[in-house]
Each structure stands twice: as structure tokens, then as C-alpha cells.
Amino acid sequence: MSEKEKNPEQIAAEEKAIAIIESCEDYNHILSAISYLELFFKTFNDEKTYNELTTLLKYKQKKLNCYAD
């Protein structure tokens, strides 16, 4: 799905997901980010963006040395 095909709500949700991930500081924040990403995928069914966001979250988890099951 290209940027042109994304509706404004999806773009806003993607930007919010990035902000949530970037703000993570502990395990509970990581869990909240995972929940938000699951909701994002369920709402927009955009696998490409979901995978990009989960990769970003994995980098954040590695940086914090904080992993959720």
C-alpha cells in the first residue's frame, strides 16, 4: 500500500505508533506498544506498515534490553 492509498486516519495512527514506540522506557511500555500495533493491524490490515512498525519496536526492545513474550 503506497502513501497515496493511505487514508488520513491510517497515517495518523502510524505516526502515533511511532511516537508510542519512541517513548517506550520499560517493559510495560513495550507491552502497550505491542497492543497498539496489534490494534493497528486489525484496524487497517496493512501488513507492510505493521512489519515496519514491529521492526522498529524490536530495535527499541533491544536498545532497552526489555523483551516481552
Summary of the structure (lengths in Angstrom):
residues: 69
radius of gyration: 11.9
end to end distance: 29.2
largest distance: 36.0
contacts: 177
relative contact order: 0.18
helix: 80%
strand: 0%
